[in-house]
Amino acid sequence: MITHIVFFKLSEPTPEAIATVQQKLLSMQGKIPQLRHLEAGIDFVRSERSYDVALVTKFDSRDDLQAYQVHPYHAGEVIPLMKSSCSSIVAVDYEG
């Protein structure tokens, strides 16, 4: 199993913008066949080191993760919104 975790720090972290990002991430459910698990949560601590939204996804293989990365919905709908909304995006991918 491959786990792909991404943290998003929004340029303007208003409640509305954070909710929009979370909903767009959650909208991938059912649209990307390789996606085995999907969570998108909003940070409630709001400390200086906090990111605003976390994405946790799981895939059966590295090939499935790669297919997700280039899937038309992810690449064409999700990534553009994240890039335009965020000042920082960091990710970790691991097997286990």
Secondary structure, DSSP 8 states (H G I E B T S, - for coil): -EEEEEEEEESS--HHHHHHHHHHHHTTTTT-TT--EEEEEE-SS--TT--SEEEEEEESSHHHHHHHHH-HHIIIIIHHHHHHHEEEEEEEEEE-
